[in-house]
Amino acid sequence: MTSDFIEKRTESRTIVNEYYSVDLSVENESFLYQFKIWDVSSKGMCLLIKEGSAAMKYLHIGDEVKMKYYKADSTSPGKYLKTEITHITKYDEGQFKGHHLVGIRILEDPNP
């Protein structure tokens, strides 16, 4: 059986296991939002956020926020890193219907 799948992304895809999830805390709010990192490419990482999540009102393209990154190894402590929101894509159909794909990019060297 042959696959008819054609990769349409312009950047090469890589699997990066360094970080597994992030925490986002919002100033003057008592809530902490936690998201699994997924869809990692050579140009960024993404978060899948359900439509209607209160976290979406705090995320805008171009924003720079501090997020606490956690490695897949749960024994490692989290690390706060300055992060840019690179894109927000809303899905109205398909597998991710009712969700937003939020692109993130670390703005500082996580391993100085």
C-alpha distance (Angstrom), angle and dihedral (degrees) to the residues before:
residue distance angle dihedral
M1 . . .
T2 3.81 . .
S3 3.76 127.2 .
D4 3.80 119.8 -123.6
F5 3.82 91.8 -164.4
I6 3.80 114.3 129.2
E7 3.82 119.5 -169.4
K8 3.82 107.6 -125.7
R9 3.80 98.5 -178.7
T10 3.78 116.3 105.4
E11 3.80 95.6 -146.8
S12 3.77 123.5 68.0
R13 3.79 115.7 -105.2
T14 3.78 120.5 -124.2
I15 3.76 133.4 179.0
V16 3.79 111.5 -125.7
N17 3.76 117.8 -174.7
E18 3.78 98.8 179.0
Y19 3.81 96.2 101.4
Y20 3.78 126.8 31.7
S21 3.81 105.9 176.0
V22 3.80 145.3 -0.6
D23 3.78 137.4 -142.9
L24 3.78 120.3 -144.1
S25 3.77 118.9 -164.2
V26 3.78 121.6 -175.2
E27 3.79 123.1 -142.7
N28 3.82 113.0 -108.9
E29 3.82 91.1 13.1
S30 3.77 126.6 102.7
F31 3.81 93.5 -148.8
L32 3.78 126.5 101.9
Y33 3.79 117.2 -159.5
Q34 3.79 119.6 -153.1
F35 3.79 124.2 -163.5
K36 3.77 135.0 177.8
I37 3.81 113.4 -126.5
W38 3.78 114.2 -127.3
D39 3.79 143.7 151.2
V40 3.78 92.1 52.9
S41 3.80 117.0 -172.2
S42 3.78 133.8 171.2
K43 3.81 87.5 -94.7
G44 3.77 102.8 46.3
M45 3.75 153.7 -39.2
C46 3.78 131.7 -98.0
L47 3.77 139.9 -145.1
L48 3.80 123.1 -152.5
I49 3.80 108.8 -141.1
K50 3.79 124.4 -177.0
E51 3.79 116.2 -119.0
G52 3.77 109.1 -104.7
S53 3.80 93.8 33.0
A54 3.80 110.2 141.2
A55 3.81 87.9 -133.6
M56 3.81 90.1 73.0
K57 3.81 92.6 69.4
Y58 3.83 88.5 62.8
L59 3.81 97.5 49.1
H60 3.80 122.8 79.9
I61 3.80 132.0 163.2
G62 3.80 109.5 -91.3
D63 3.81 94.8 20.8
E64 3.78 116.8 138.1
V65 3.79 112.5 -146.5
K66 3.80 137.4 167.1
M67 3.79 111.9 -115.3
K68 3.76 126.8 -178.6
Y69 3.81 109.4 -127.3
Y70 3.78 123.3 -154.7
K71 3.78 125.6 -160.9
A72 3.78 121.9 -131.2
D73 3.82 86.1 -109.5
S74 3.79 100.4 83.2
T75 3.82 91.9 -156.0
S76 3.81 91.2 68.9
P77 3.81 116.9 91.0
G78 3.77 118.2 -120.4
K79 3.80 121.5 -99.4
Y80 3.82 126.5 -144.6
L81 3.80 111.9 -132.4
K82 3.79 131.8 176.9
T83 3.80 106.6 -112.4
E84 3.81 134.8 -171.0
I85 3.80 123.8 -145.1
T86 3.82 101.3 -131.5
H87 3.80 102.1 179.0
I88 3.78 143.1 -10.0
T89 3.78 117.2 -151.6
K90 3.80 121.8 -174.9
Y91 3.79 117.9 -149.9
D92 3.81 116.1 -146.6
E93 3.79 96.6 174.1
G94 3.76 143.7 18.6
Q95 3.77 129.8 35.6
F96 3.81 94.7 -25.4
K97 3.79 98.2 43.4
G98 3.78 109.6 151.7
H99 3.80 94.7 24.1
H100 3.80 139.4 98.2
L101 3.79 123.3 -136.0
V102 3.82 106.1 -144.4
G103 3.79 116.3 -163.7
I104 3.81 116.3 -146.3
R105 3.79 132.3 -172.3
I106 3.79 126.8 -168.6
L107 3.82 108.6 -126.0
E108 3.79 98.3 -165.0
D109 3.77 133.0 51.8
P110 3.81 105.7 -92.2
N111 3.83 90.6 -157.7
P112 3.83 107.4 42.6
